[in-house]
Amino acid sequence: MMQKRWILVGFDVCIVPAALLLANFFRSDGTDVGAAIWENGSIAIALMVFAAMVSLFLGLPRIRLNGFETNGVHLAFAYAVMVAGVGASLNSLVDHALPWSAFVNFGLILFIGIVGSRVLLRFVLMTILSRRHPRTAVLIYGAGRTGIQLANALRHDAFLVPVGFVDDNPALHRVFVSGLPVWAPIELPRVVAEKRVSKVLLAMPSLSAVKRSRIHHQLVPLGVDVQALPSFAQLTGEEALPSKLAPVSPADFLQRKSFQSDMTLARSTFRDRTVMVTGAGGSIGSELCRQLLALAPKRLVMMESSELALYSIDLELRGLFPDVELVPVLGSVTDEALCRSVMSREGVHILLHAAAYKHVPLVETNPIAGLRNNVLGTKALADAARDSGVERFILVSSDKAVRPTNVMGASKRLSELIIQDMATRPGPLFSMVRFGNVLGSSGSVIPLFQDQIANGGPVTLTHEAVTRYFMTIDEAARLLLISSALTTGGDVFVLDMGKPVAIIDLARQMIEAAGYTVRDAAHPDGDIEITVTGLRPGEKMHEELLIGEGRVTTEHPKITRARESSLSEIEVATFLRDLREAVDDNDTAAARAVLARWVEGAMADGSQRQA
């Protein structure tokens, strides 16, 4: 950095004699300005020394080359005036005094030289960078103030280069804005091909979500990456420009106000501890791992039965947190010997149990596999945790465990009953956290609807009256970690999911946001139809979060404790014995009979009731 500054100071000093010679060349009265100054060498040297001092005083060498246009131009003008003024004063001291007009030329040339040298150096620097890392050509959709500001900022970016604007306003077509051409949207296919554009940046933060999504839908077939500028205020923040360009998020369709939680309590609980997460490669498990590492644990043990999922999350986290010890464990929670060995070897303090088969239709048609993994796996893991000295055990549960009408929900309820029973005896602080659907998780309705809309429909709905609770993965993971810190043993934590969302309203909103209209009896000319397919096996109309009569508040406004009854130790042992026999014999009827006997809402024949 210092080397670059002294090079710039050298440029500023060397421009002084060059400016004197050019000023002499442009004079027409025959007076030699250069000779007038250079006849006295000490004066010339003094002028160059003064120029160096002025350059350093004004801070010209400290101004970045890619930011010289604004403040730098003003300082360059001040530099030229000051040096020219001193030159004129020195000239008056010699015998060959010259008129002041000679130094007007001198100051003007000096100013042009200072600015021009920066422009030249910046051009050379950008040329070198572009050869090493070719800049990506981008189009800016929107030639308003935000678009102009974005274009000016991108001119100095080492990786992106704006090639023009796209705007719906006909008055701007075929004109230049901020030195870049403005094209009509209809010209996009030609412009993208000719300019080799790979990104289109939507610079219209005030545009409605529906119109923004319609533009996004029109651009995707061109093979370009479409990104939206969240807001002008964010653009002028502290973070780097490319991080401000966020892809249009499907979570916006729910119009749910997200919230941030203070993680101080969770940080004090997990810091310098060894934490184990089962199902670490799944949607919830992987997000738990990401957020846990931000809480500075001593070691993170990641257990996952899917080799690909474990490899992916391990590779991701090692790149993000190279200083944290990660222990990937490939295996199933049903393997009690493996679980006990891992916990003892790694000295696990806190265990977050997120491993489960959770897709309702799949578990409904494969009940034995679902019950073995979800119920017997939870029991094996809990026993291993108790025997290995684990301090806290948190079960990640589901709203589908409340009066379930499907095997998956019933398996989660049995898991809850096991944890409630374990909490009554000495050992870890056993607790559970219950919440609803998570946006972005595998099997979520959002990506399903997106795929159906992208294929032209129809959007399939199981019932017009179906409602669901929704929460983002980030929110769910944060509250789950805070709940882990709040537990005193035997807690049934319930997360505040807000109001349930009507899935048909969600489907309509997503269709309109994609730039289409809904085709129904009232609008036969619409684009995409919503079809009702009927409730799937085991599916409920409305999900619930509570089994008991109420809940008790906690220190966190979004977390409550549910008041719920539990089974005795003998009753839990009885259903576990009967379930093991049914699973070992692969007897689906016997397994369903266990569910019907011990789980409120479960049907022995696999039928469903509407709740």
N, C-alpha and C positions, 0 to 999 in steps of 0.2 A: 504493500500500500504506500509506504513512504517513497519507494522507488518511483512509483507512478506519479506521485505529487512533484517530485523534483524534476521529472521529465517535463511535466506541464509547466513548471516554473521556467525551465530552460526554453520552452517554446515561447513563453511570454516575453522573455528577455531578448531572444534572437529576433523576434518580430520588430523590435524597436529600430535597429539599424535598417532593416528591410523597408520599414515604413518611411524612414527618412529619405532613402534613395528613391522610392516611388513618389513621395511628395515632391521631390526635386524634379523628377521626370515629368510630372504633370503641370509644373509651373510654366507659364508662357512669357514671363518678363525677363528670362535669362538669368535670374538669380539662382545660385546654387545653394539650396538649403543644406544639402548634405555636406558640402564643403564648408559652409559656415559653422556647422557644428563640429565637424571632424578636424578642423584646423587646430582646435584645442582638444587634444586627446583626453585630458583629465576630465573635461566637461562631458564628453561623450561617455566615458566610463561611469561617471557619476550618474548620468541619466539612465544607464542600463541597470546600475545598482538600485537606483530609486524605483525603477520599474519592477525589479524583483521584490523589493520591499512592499510595494503597493499590491502586487499579486498575492503575496502571502498575507498581507493585512486584510484584504478583502475576502480571502478564502477561496479564490478562483481554483486553485489546484484541488481543493477538497470537494468540489461539486462533481457528482457523478456525470459521466459523459451522456448517459441516457436521460438525464434530468436537467440539462443545461438550458433548455429553451426558455424557461420561465425566469427564475431568479438569476440565473447565470447571465442572461442578456443584459439585465440591468446593471449587474456588477461589472460586466465587460465595458459598458458605456462609461461607468464611473472611473474605471481604470484608464480608459483612453483619455478622458477629460483631464484627469490628474497628471498623467505623464506628459500630455501635450502642454498643459499649463506650466509645468516645471521646465519643459523644453523651451517654451517661449521666454521664461524668466532667465534661463541660462543664456539664451541667444542675445538677450539685451545686455549681457555682461561682456560680450566680445565686441571687437571692433566692427565686424561685419554684421551689424544688427539687421534683422529682417522684419518685414511687416507681420502683423499677427495673422493675416490671412494664410501665410505659409503653414502655420501650425494648425489651422482648421483642416487643411488637407491631411496633415500628419496625423491628427487625432482621428479623423474619419477612417483613414487606411488602417490605423492601429486597431480600431474597434472591429473593422471587418476581418482583420487578421486573427484577432483573438477568437471571435465567433467561428470563423471559417476553419481554424485549426481544430477546434472541438468537433465540428461537423465531420471533418476529414478523418480524425482519429476514431470517431464513433463509427463511421462507415467502414473503416479498415477492421475495427474490432468485430462488428456485426458480420462482415464478410468471412472472417476467420471462424467465428462461431457457427455460421450457417453451413460452412463446409464440414465442420466437425459434427454438428448436430443440425441437420436440415430443419428449417422452421415449417410448421404445419400451417397450411393456408386455411383461413377461417372466413366465413361470411357472418356479418352482424345483421340480424333481423330486427329492424327498427332503427330509423335514422334520426330519432329524437335526441334530446339532451343526454339521456343515459347512454344511447348508442355512440354518440360522438365522444363522450368521456371514455367509454370502453375502448374505442378505436385509438384514441390518443394514448391510453395506457398500454395497449397491445403493441404499439409501434416500438416500444422499448423492451418487449418481452423476448427472451432468447429462444423460445420454443414456438410461439404463435405469431403469425403475421396476418393482419387484416387485408383482404383483397377487395372489399367493397361492402355496400349495404344492400339490404332487401327491405322494401317498405311498400305498404298498401296504398300510400298516398300518391295519386297520379301526378300531382304537381312536382314531386321530387324525382320522378323517373327521368333518366338520361341526364341528370345534373350531377355535379360533384359536391359532396359534403365532406368537409374536413379533408379534402384532397383525395377522396375515394368516390368511385362511381356508385350511383344508386340504381338498382334494377327492380323491375316489377316481379312479383311472385311467380308469374307465368314463365319468366325467363330462367327460373332456377335450374331446371335440368341442363340447359345449355351452359350456364355459368359454372355449375358444379363440375361439369366435364372439362370445360376449357381452362378453368383456373385450378383444377385438381383440388377442389375443396374437400376436406375430410371432416370439418366441424362447422356447425351453424350455431351461433350463440344468440339466444333470444334476449334482446335488451329492452324488454317491455315489462318491467316489474309490476306495473299497475294493471296489466291485462288480466281479465278474469280467467279462472282456472279452465273454464270450458273452452274459451277461445285459444288459450295457450295450448291446451291438449289437442285442439283441432289443427293448429299449425304443426305441432309435433307429429301428428298422424300423417300429415301431408308430406313431411320431410323425410320420414323414415324410409320410404321406398327408394329414395335417391341414394341410399347407402352411406349417409353421413351420420356422424354422432351429434345428436341434438342436446344442447345444454342450455339451461335457463339461468339468467342472472337474478338472484333472489331479490335484491333491492339495491338502490343506489347508495344507501347508507352503509350497507355491508361492503360494497365495492371499495369504499374509501376507508375501510378498517385497517387493522394492523397486519392481517395475514396476507399471504401471497395471492396474487390475482387469480391463478388457475383454481385455487381452492374455493373461490367464490362462485364458480360456475357449476351448479349442482344439477344433476339429472332430474327431470320431472319425476317426482316420487308418487307411487300409487297410494301411499298412506294419506296423501292430501285429499283423496276422494271421500274419506270418512269425515272430514272437517271436525276432527276431534282435537281439542286443545291439549297439547302435551304439557307435561310438567316435569320440573327438575327437582331432585331430592338432595338434601345435604347428606353427604356420605361420611361425615365425621365419625358417627357412631360405628358404622360398618368398618371404616378404616382402622379404628382402634381394636376391633374384634379380629380382623384378619391379618393385620400387620405382623410380620415375622412368624406367622403360623404356617404349618403344612396343611394344605387344603386339597381335598380330593373331590372331583366332580365325575359322576357317572353319566353316561350318555353325552360325553364331552364333545362329540362330533355333531350332535343334533342342533336344532334351531335354538332352543333355550340353553342347552348345555354349552354350546360354543360361545354364546353371548355372555354367559356367566363367567367363562374362562377369561374372556377379554376384559370384562369389568373387574374381575378379581385381581388380575395382574396390575391394574392401576391402583390397587389398595396395598401394594407392596408386601405380598405374602413371602414367606421364606422359600416355599416350594409348592408347586402345583402338580398334582397327580391327576392325569386325564385318563379315564377308563372308557373304552368304547369297543363295541362288538364289530363295528364296520371298519375294515382296514382302510378303505379309501377315506372315510370321514375322519378317522384318527390321523392319517397322514396329512390331510388338508389342514386341520386345525393346528397340528403340531408345527407344520411348515410355516403357517401364517404367524403364529405367536412367537416363534423363534426369531422371525424377522423383525417383529415389533418390539419384543422385550428380550434382547440378547443376554441381559444380565440376570434374568430370573431362571432358576433351575426348573426345568420342565421334565416330567416323568410320564411318557406315554405308555399306557397299559392296554394291550389288545386282549379282550376277553369279555365274558358275560357275567353279569351280576348273579346269575344262577350258580356260578362256580364258587361255592363258599370257601373252599380251600384256597383258591387264587386270591379272593378278596381278603381273607385273613392274612395271607402271606404278604400281600402288597401293603396293607395298613400297618402291619407290625414292622416290616422292613423300612418303610418310609417315615414311620412315626407320625401318622395322620392325626391331626387335632380336630379338624372340622370336615364333615362329609356332606356334600350336596347331592342328593339322589334325584337326578333328572332322567335317568334311563327308563324308557317305557315304550311299548307299542301303543300308539295313540290314535291311529286311523280307524275310526268307528267301523266302516264297512269291512275292512280287511280283518280286524279282530273278530267281527261278528261271524265271518265265514271261516275263521281259524281260531276258535275259542281256546283250544287246548294250548296252542303256542302263546296266545295272549295271556292266559292265566299263569302259565309256567313262568314267563318273563316278568310280568307285572306284579303278581302276588307272591309266588314262591321266591322270585328273585329279590323282592324287597325284604322278605323274612331272612333269607340267607345273608344278605348284606347287613341287615340290622344286627343279627347274631354275631357276625364277624366284627362289626364295629364295637359292640359291647365287650367282646373278648379281647380286642386289640387296644383298648384304652382310649378310644375316640371320645372327645369331649362333647361335641355337638353333632347331631344327625338331623338333617332337614329334608323332608320328603317334598318333592315338587308334585302337587296334586292338581286336580282339574275340577271345574264346575260340573263336569259330566259325572262326577262321583255323587252328586246330590240327587237322591231318588232316581237312580239310573234306569234306563229302559234298554240298555245295550251292554254287551259283555265288557267292552272297554271301560265304560263308566263304573260298572260293578267291580271290575278288577281294581280300579283306583280306590273305590270305597273300601274294599277289603284291605288294601294296603294302608289306608288311613286307620282302620281298626287295629291293624297289627302295630302301627307306630304308637297309637294311643295306649295300647296294652304295654308295650315296651317301656313307655314313659312312667309307668307306675312302679317300676323296679329300679334298684340302683344301677347306675351306668351313665351313659351319655345323656345329655339333654335332648330328648327326642321331640320333634315338632314337625308340623307340616304347613305348607302355604298353598292356598287354593285360589285359582283365578281362571278367567275364561279364555277365549280365543286370542291368539297372538298374531298380529299382523306380520306377514312376511315369513311365517313358519311354513314348513312343508305341509302341503294339503290345505293351506289357507284359501278362503274363497276369493280373495283379491287376485292372485295370479291366475286362478282358474277362469274368472270372468275376463281378465285381460286377454288370455289366449283365445277364448271364445269370440270376443269382440274383434280381435285381430284377424280371425278366420272368417269374419263376416256373420257370425252368429249361427244358430240362436244361442242366447244366454239361458242356461238351464237353471231352474229354481225348483227345489223340492216341494215347496208349499208357499202360497202367497202370504201366509201369516207368520212365517218363521222369523224369529228374532234371535240375535246373538249378542253377547258382550264382546267388546274388542279392546285390546291394549297393544301398544307397540312393544317390540322385543326389548328395546332399551328400558322402557318404563318397568316392564315386568321383572327384568333382571335386577334393576336397582332396588325395587321394593322387596324382592326376594332376599337380597343380601342384607338389607336393613332388618327384615323380619328375623333373619338368622341371628342378628345381634341382639334382638329384643327378647328372644325366647328364654323362658325360665323352666321349660320342660312341660310336655303335654299340651302345648299350644296348638290351636287350629287357627292359623292366621288366614284372613280373607282380605284380598286386595279390592280396593274401590275401583270398579270397572266403569263407573258412570252409568248412563242409561243404556238399556239394550237397543240395538240398531235393527231396524226392519230390513231384512236382506233384499226385499224387492225394491225398496228405496235406494239401497246401495247399488243395485244392478242398473236402475234407471240413471242414477247420477254418473256412473262409470260410462254408460253408453253415450250420454250427452257430452261428457268431458272428452270423449274420443272424437267428437265432431259429428256424431250420428244422431238420428232421432229414433225413438222407440216405435216399433210397428205394433199396433193393437187395433181393436175394433173401432176406437175413436179416430185413429190415425192409420188407415190402411196403406198409405203411401210411405210410411216410415221405413227406416233402413234396417234395423235389427229387432227381431222379435224376442220376447221373453216367454219361454215355454215352461210349464209346470209339469214335472216328471213324477211327483209323488214322493212321500217320505221314504227314505232308504231304511233298510232293516236296522232297527234299534235307534233311529233318529227321533229326537224330541222336537216339538214345536218351539218350546221356550226353555232355555237353560236357567238353572237356579244356582245361587251361591251359598245358601244356608240350609241346614237340615233342622237345626233347633229353632227356638223362638226369637232369638235376638243375638246381639253381639256387643262387645265391650270395646271402648276406644283404647288406643295405645298412645304412645308418645308421638306417633306419626299420623297425620290426618288422613292418609290414604291406606292405613293398615288398621284392621280391627281384629279382635279375638272373638271367635264364634263360641257360643255356649251350646255344646252338643253332648249327648249321651254316648257311652261307649259300652263295649262288651267286657265281660269278666275274663280273667285269665283262662278259666276252664272252657268258656265258650269259644275263645280265639283258638285254643289248642284243638278243640273239636272240629271247627270248620277247616283248620289247616290239615288235620289228619284226613278228613273226608276228601278235601280237594287234592291232596297228594295222591291218594288212591285213584281218584278219577283221572288225574293227569297221567299217572304211571300206566293206567290201563287204556289211555286214550279214549275214555268214555265221555263223550260230549253230553249225553243226557244226564249222567251222574254229576258232571261239573255244573250244568245249569241248575240242577236240583239244589246244589250247595248255594248257589247265588240266590235262588228264590227263597231259601230258608233264612239266610243271614243278611241279605241286603234289601233294604226297603225299596220297593219299586221294581226289582228284577223279576222277570217272568221265566218260569221253568221251561216253557216251550219255545222261548226265543221270540215271542210276540212282543208287540210294543203297545204302550199306551200314550196318549197325547197329554202333555203337561202344559 
